[in-house]
Amino acid sequence: MVFALVLVLGLAVIAAAGVVGLRQGQADRAAALQARAVAAYEQGVAYLNAGELALAAQQFQTVLNIDPGNREAQQQLQALQALPTATPTPSPLLEPVLVAPDAGESSENGPSPEELLFAQAEQAVHNTQWSLAAGLIDQLVALDPTYRQEDVEELRFNLAYGQGVDLVAQERYEQSLRAFDQALAVRPGDVQAKRQRDLAALYVSALGAWRVDWPRVVSSLETILDREPDYQDAERRLALAQAGWADDLFREGSWCRAEDRYQIALDLATSTELRDKQRQAAAFCLNPPTPTPTPPVEETVAAAGGLDLGPAGGHIAFASYAPELNRWTIFRVAVSGDSQPEALVEGASQPALSPSGGQLALHAERTDMGGLGLTAVGQGTWQRITTYTEDSHPQWSPNGQAIVFDSTREGDRLWRVYLTGAGPAEGISLGLGRWPTWSADGNTIAFQACDETGNRCGLWLMGIDGTARRPLTQVAGDAMPSWSPDGSRVAFASPDRSGNWDVYVADVASGAVTPLAASPGIDGHPAWSPDGTQVAVLTNRDGNWSIVVVEAASGQVSGRVALPGTQPDWFNAQISWER
């Protein structure tokens, strides 16, 4: 009886220990989940402080994948989605995984949570549902870090590599680099992942140097074609790069080198236009033309008069190019008295004064600072807010907290509209379009675009998240819109209404269009005065580039300022009129 009693007591102790062990295992898994949620939340806050809003949203979403009731993460996501920077809405919440009493153990009711998560993650990878797969794997590892570790690592690799390949197919090369890096972190020696990563990196290098460093572009594309002749559109881009390089050589007077470079481009792609350019370069190589002297910038500035337009007030900013100095400069002129243009920033163009007039967004023209920049007026130097040289035409939101711009940064080289905060960030795409401008209430953007079939081209309107697109005009050449301060009208330029570049005004409510400024020369890039009574227009109507100010009610010219330097690419210029 004593032996039996001891045996019973021993079994009871073992059973109790088993229960305690099971409960401890459940507690350990719950603690692991909680630790993963805390780490994701802290990383989200770090991204938020660094201005990486999309990455912050992903981390807060991860928290909610693990802990759907986490109020802090919910509040952060709601705040991000309310920002005017149009943070993409994260993927829908995954079904929460609860630490059930039999977690880690198969039961009569079916497989364990770990087995379910692994099977779901495998299926998500197979279906190329990358975000879903990543969330499932995160939950699985948080639930049990030791579960089928080698298989989970294989799943992580397939996820990252597959996503990288998918992103390349979508021509989202920057994002593909991060995916391939994640794949190589799991399997550092994988030859195919490294090869795809190197090709994407070379392509990104070529796009980043486009128009800024042609030798680098050509070198990167030639390396790609040596390794994989059919990679994306590298061959077509190489032909374009050789032609662009030749154009730059021609403009700087290196006609013999331009002739050779045009021939290389022609070997890649036959073109009548390129052939004509090569012939002209060859002719200039044999008999160089006599250069036309250009007045010094200082003399032109001194001759440029100020404006005195009464209550309109404020400042007009513009950029001009000095050929003899090979330098762009942004100027600002006060719209009162007889003030002279004041140089603000060198090596930049396309100025956009903030609504308060205290900050200046710009397009960098320096080879070492491509992209958009931001500076305090009077500071003279700027910080980069984007890094793609194709990013152009920044425009401020009415509250001065966001900037909209256009760019051909994507692989298809189509113009898209982007939105970013007033700080370093690459921006979020709002869809195809060009020349964006804000409405006075900050809720709508006017821009040039076509419908989804490529028809009905003209000026369009959309919400700041890229939705609710609707046409304002339906003449393909309508471009360079500028929204009036009261929100009722949009001024724009067009070559297709009169056969010449003139300025018009569209009524937003009715769509009715009336002429505003016309001349035998070029009139474009309208900019409204702060009080909405006048419009500044870039023009060469008298044979020299200047800004004329016309009355919005009558179209009568009320002022003019001559521009220092020249406008070698007037079509891509921009002027800004703010307080």
Residue pairs with C-beta under 8 A, 6 or more apart in sequence:
22 101
25 103
25 104
26 99
26 101
26 103
29 99
29 103
29 104
29 143
29 144
30 99
32 142
32 143
32 144
32 145
33 66
33 67
33 99
33 139
33 142
33 143
34 67
35 142
36 62
36 66
36 138
36 141
36 142
37 62
37 63
37 66
37 67
37 70
37 73
37 142
40 59
40 60
40 62
40 63
40 66
41 59
41 60
41 63
41 70
41 72
41 73
43 59
44 56
44 57
44 58
44 59
44 60
44 62
44 63
44 73
44 76
45 56
45 76
47 53
47 55
47 56
47 59
48 56
48 76
48 80
51 421
51 423
51 424
51 425
52 425
53 80
53 83
53 85
53 87
53 421
53 425
54 87
54 88
54 428
56 76
56 80
57 77
57 80
57 81
57 87
57 88
57 90
58 90
60 73
60 76
60 77
60 80
60 90
61 73
61 77
61 90
61 91
61 93
61 135
62 135
62 138
63 70
63 72
63 73
64 70
64 73
64 74
64 77
64 93
65 93
65 94
65 96
65 135
65 138
65 139
66 96
66 97
66 138
66 139
66 142
67 73
67 96
68 93
68 96
77 90
80 87
81 87
81 89
83 421
84 397
84 399
84 401
84 402
84 419
84 442
84 464
85 402
85 419
85 420
85 421
85 425
85 428
86 419
86 428
86 430
86 464
86 465
86 466
87 428
88 428
91 131
91 132
91 135
94 132
94 135
94 136
94 139
97 113
97 117
97 139
97 143
98 113
99 113
99 143
100 113
102 112
103 112
103 113
103 114
103 143
104 112
104 113
104 114
104 144
105 112
106 112
106 115
110 116
111 119
113 143
114 140
114 143
114 144
114 147
117 136
117 137
117 139
117 140
117 143
118 140
118 147
118 148
118 151
118 152
118 155
120 136
121 133
121 136
121 137
121 140
121 155
122 155
124 130
124 132
124 133
124 136
125 133
125 155
125 158
125 159
125 162
128 162
128 163
128 166
130 159
130 162
130 163
130 166
133 155
133 159
134 159
137 152
137 155
137 156
137 159
140 147
140 152
141 147
141 152
153 186
153 187
156 182
156 186
157 183
157 186
157 187
157 190
157 193
160 179
160 180
160 182
160 183
160 185
160 186
161 179
161 180
161 183
161 190
161 192
161 193
161 196
163 176
163 179
164 176
164 177
164 179
164 180
164 183
164 193
164 196
164 197
164 200
165 176
165 196
167 173
167 175
167 176
167 179
168 176
168 196
168 200
168 232
171 232
171 410
171 411
171 412
172 410
172 411
173 200
173 203
173 204
173 207
173 411
174 204
174 426
176 196
176 200
177 197
177 200
177 201
177 204
180 193
180 194
180 196
180 197
180 200
181 197
183 190
183 193
183 197
184 190
184 193
184 194
184 197
187 193
195 227
198 227
199 224
199 227
199 228
199 231
202 220
202 221
202 223
202 224
203 220
203 224
203 231
203 232
203 234
203 411
205 216
205 220
206 216
206 217
206 220
206 221
206 224
206 234
206 237
206 241
207 388
207 390
207 409
207 411
208 370
208 387
208 388
208 389
209 216
209 217
209 220
209 389
210 217
210 241
210 244
210 389
210 390
211 244
211 389
211 390
212 367
212 370
212 389
213 367
214 241
214 244
214 245
214 248
215 245
217 241
217 244
217 245
218 238
218 241
218 242
218 245
221 234
221 237
221 238
221 241
222 238
224 231
224 234
225 231
225 234
225 235
225 238
229 235
232 411
233 411
235 268
236 269
238 268
239 265
239 268
239 269
240 265
242 261
242 262
242 264
242 265
242 268
243 261
243 262
243 265
243 271
243 274
243 277
245 261
246 258
246 259
246 261
246 262
246 264
246 265
246 277
246 278
246 281
247 258
247 277
249 255
249 257
249 258
249 261
250 258
250 277
250 280
250 281
250 284
251 568
253 288
253 291
255 281
255 282
255 284
255 285
255 288
256 281
256 285
258 277
258 281
258 285
259 278
259 281
259 282
259 285
262 274
262 277
262 278
262 281
263 278
265 271
265 274
266 274
266 275
266 278
294 322
294 323
294 324
294 566
296 324
297 322
297 324
297 325
297 329
297 564
297 565
300 562
300 563
300 564
300 565
301 331
301 340
301 341
301 564
302 340
303 562
304 333
304 340
304 341
304 561
304 562
304 563
304 564
305 338
305 340
305 560
305 561
305 562
306 333
306 334
306 335
306 336
306 337
306 338
306 339
306 340
306 341
306 561
307 316
307 333
307 334
307 335
307 336
307 549
307 559
307 560
307 561
308 335
308 336
308 337
308 338
308 559
309 335
309 336
309 529
309 534
309 549
309 558
309 559
311 531
311 533
312 335
312 529
312 530
312 531
312 533
312 534
312 549
313 335
313 336
313 529
313 530
313 531
313 579
314 334
314 335
314 357
314 529
314 530
314 577
314 578
314 579
315 332
315 333
315 334
315 335
315 353
315 357
315 577
315 578
315 579
316 332
316 333
316 335
316 527
316 536
316 547
316 561
316 575
316 576
316 577
317 330
317 331
317 332
317 344
317 351
317 352
317 353
317 360
317 575
317 576
317 577
317 578
318 330
318 331
318 333
318 351
318 538
318 547
318 563
318 573
318 574
318 575
318 576
319 328
319 329
319 330
319 331
319 348
319 349
319 350
319 351
319 362
319 573
319 574
320 328
320 329
320 331
320 545
320 563
320 564
320 565
320 566
320 567
321 327
321 328
321 329
321 349
321 565
321 566
321 567
321 568
322 328
322 329
322 564
322 565
322 566
323 565
323 566
323 568
327 346
327 347
328 346
328 347
328 348
328 349
328 365
329 343
329 344
329 345
329 346
329 347
329 348
329 564
329 565
330 343
330 344
330 345
330 346
330 348
330 349
330 351
330 360
330 362
331 341
331 342
331 343
331 344
331 563
331 564
332 341
332 342
332 344
332 351
332 353
332 377
333 339
333 340
333 341
333 342
333 561
335 529
335 549
335 559
335 577
341 561
341 563
341 564
344 351
344 360
344 377
344 378
344 380
345 351
345 360
345 362
345 375
345 380
345 381
345 382
346 380
347 364
347 365
347 366
347 369
348 362
348 363
348 364
348 365
348 366
348 373
348 382
349 362
349 363
349 365
349 572
349 573
349 574
350 362
350 363
350 392
350 393
350 394
350 572
350 573
350 574
351 360
351 361
351 362
351 574
351 575
351 576
352 360
352 361
352 362
352 393
352 394
352 395
352 396
352 403
352 574
352 576
353 359
353 360
353 377
353 396
353 576
353 577
353 578
354 360
354 361
354 396
354 400
354 422
354 578
355 396
355 398
355 399
355 400
355 578
355 579
356 400
356 578
356 579
357 377
357 578
357 579
358 376
358 377
359 374
359 375
359 376
359 377
359 400
359 422
360 374
360 375
360 376
360 377
360 382
361 372
361 373
361 374
361 385
361 394
361 395
361 396
361 403
361 422
362 372
362 373
362 374
362 375
362 382
362 394
363 371
363 372
363 373
363 391
363 392
363 393
363 394
363 574
364 370
364 371
364 372
364 373
364 382
364 384
364 389
369 382
369 384
370 387
370 388
370 389
371 384
371 385
371 386
371 387
371 388
371 389
371 391
372 384
372 385
372 386
372 391
372 394
372 403
372 405
373 382
373 383
373 384
373 385
374 382
374 383
374 385
374 422
374 423
375 381
375 382
375 383
383 424
384 424
385 403
385 420
385 422
385 423
385 424
385 425
386 405
386 420
386 424
386 425
386 426
386 427
387 426
388 407
388 409
388 426
390 407
390 408
390 409
391 405
391 406
391 407
391 409
391 418
391 427
392 405
392 406
392 407
392 572
393 405
393 406
393 434
393 435
393 436
393 572
393 574
394 403
394 404
394 405
395 403
395 404
395 405
395 436
395 437
395 438
396 402
396 403
396 422
396 438
397 403
397 404
397 438
397 442
398 438
398 439
398 440
398 441
398 442
399 442
400 422
401 421
401 422
402 419
402 420
402 421
402 422
402 464
403 419
403 420
403 421
403 422
404 417
404 418
404 419
404 420
404 430
404 436
404 437
404 438
404 445
404 464
405 417
405 418
405 420
405 427
405 436
406 415
406 416
406 417
406 418
406 433
406 434
406 435
406 436
406 447
407 415
407 416
407 418
407 427
408 414
408 415
408 416
409 416
410 416
410 429
414 432
415 432
415 433
415 434
416 429
416 430
416 431
416 432
416 433
417 429
417 430
417 431
417 432
417 433
417 434
417 436
417 445
417 447
417 466
418 426
418 427
418 428
418 429
418 430
419 427
419 428
419 430
419 464
420 426
420 427
420 428
429 466
430 436
430 445
430 462
430 464
430 465
430 466
431 449
431 462
431 466
431 469
432 449
432 450
433 447
433 448
433 449
433 460
433 462
434 447
434 448
434 449
434 479
435 447
435 448
435 479
435 480
435 481
436 445
436 446
436 447
437 445
437 446
437 447
437 481
437 482
437 483
437 490
438 444
438 445
438 483
439 445
439 446
439 483
439 487
440 483
440 484
440 485
440 486
440 487
441 487
442 464
443 463
443 464
444 461
444 462
444 463
444 464
445 461
445 462
445 463
445 464
446 459
446 460
446 461
446 472
446 481
446 483
446 490
447 459
447 460
447 461
447 462
447 481
448 457
448 458
448 459
448 460
448 478
448 479
448 480
448 481
449 457
449 460
449 469
450 456
450 457
450 458
450 476
451 457
451 471
456 471
456 474
457 474
457 475
457 476
458 471
458 472
458 473
458 474
458 475
458 476
458 478
459 471
459 472
459 473
459 478
459 479
459 481
459 490
459 492
459 506
460 469
460 470
460 471
460 472
461 468
461 469
461 470
461 471
461 472
461 508
462 468
462 469
462 470
472 490
472 506
472 508
472 511
473 492
473 506
473 511
473 513
475 494
475 496
475 497
476 496
477 494
477 495
477 496
477 497
478 492
478 493
478 494
478 496
478 497
478 504
479 492
479 493
479 494
479 524
480 492
480 493
480 524
480 525
480 526
481 490
481 491
481 492
482 490
482 491
482 492
482 526
482 527
482 528
482 535
483 489
483 490
483 528
484 490
484 491
484 528
484 532
484 552
485 528
485 530
485 531
485 532
486 532
487 508
488 507
488 508
488 509
489 505
489 506
489 507
489 508
489 552
490 505
490 506
490 508
491 503
491 504
491 505
491 506
491 516
491 526
491 528
491 535
492 503
492 504
492 505
492 506
492 526
493 501
493 502
493 503
493 504
493 523
493 524
493 525
493 526
494 501
494 502
494 504
495 501
495 502
497 504
497 513
498 515
498 518
500 518
500 520
500 522
501 522
501 523
501 524
502 515
502 516
502 517
502 518
502 519
502 523
503 515
503 516
503 517
503 518
503 523
503 524
503 526
503 535
503 537
503 550
504 513
504 514
504 515
504 516
505 513
505 514
505 516
505 535
505 552
506 512
506 513
507 513
507 514
515 555
516 526
516 535
516 550
516 552
516 555
517 523
517 526
517 535
517 537
517 539
517 548
517 550
517 555
518 555
519 539
519 541
520 541
521 539
521 540
521 541
521 542
521 543
522 538
522 539
522 540
522 541
522 570
523 537
523 538
523 539
523 541
524 537
524 538
524 539
524 570
524 571
524 573
525 537
525 538
525 573
525 574
525 575
526 535
526 536
526 537
527 535
527 536
527 537
527 575
527 576
527 577
528 534
528 535
528 536
528 552
528 577
529 535
529 536
529 549
529 577
530 577
530 578
530 579
532 552
533 551
533 552
533 553
534 549
534 550
534 551
534 552
534 558
535 549
535 550
535 552
536 547
536 548
536 549
536 575
536 577
537 547
537 548
537 549
537 550
538 545
538 547
538 567
538 570
538 573
538 575
539 545
539 546
539 547
539 548
540 546
540 567
540 570
541 548
544 562
544 563
545 562
545 563
545 566
545 567
545 570
546 560
546 561
546 562
546 563
547 560
547 561
547 563
547 575
548 557
548 559
548 560
549 557
549 558
549 559
549 560
550 556
550 557
550 558
551 558
567 573
